[in-house]
Amino acid sequence: GSAGGLFFIKLNQNKDHQSKLQKSLLFFYHTVSLMALLLALNVIVLSTSAGNNLLLGQRNTVANSVYDFLQREIKYEYVLTRWSFYASILSFLQAVGSRALIEFDLLKREKLRSGMIVFFTMAAMISHVLHLVNDCLITYPNFWQMTVGVCKLFLDRMINRKSRSMLLLSFTSAIIAFGSLLSFLPEYIRPKEE
């Protein structure tokens, strides 16, 4: 809910007098806010799908642990739900930190100290969350390798499933979105021509 709310609050901004850093941070804010919202919605859909699959009762329930059962019987939904949840939390924290820097004009030279406090506080929180996530992962050594594992699971499911048309559309759309996102970056990086 909070991730969705980020979109409906007007930012205090004057686009004509923004530095390249301010414009870049605003772009970053909108990107991670959208990611937080979409990943949180993905958690809901995946966990509902997993719950429905388990309710069918057509699974081998013999396993050493619940974790082993979930990894064996609904690995795709289980791993993607966990990854989406962790990624949405990290995106949300980045959006909150970016929002604070933008809203309170903390990128200005006279407010640099306050900006650094916000930046390093958010960096500490994000690092702490990543530490906790990495500590509780069993199958993967860290979140970044979990991300690679999620990509492999997604591609494997897309290639090996008979009903893969929506996964192909999802994959293609994600590639186009990522490419479009990258195409905006030079606008924020290159020097302004006058």
Buried (B, 14 or more C-beta within 10 A) or exposed (E): EEBEEBEEEEEEBEEEEBEEEBBBBBBBBBBBBBBBBBBBBBBEEBBEBBEEBBEEEEEEEEBEEEEEBBBEBBBBBBBBBBBBBBBBBBBBBBBBBBBBBBEBBBBEEEBEEBBEEBBEEBEEBBEEBBEEBBEEBEEBEEBEEBBEBBEEBBEEBBEEEEEBEEBEEEBEEEEEEEEEEEEEEEEBEEEEEE
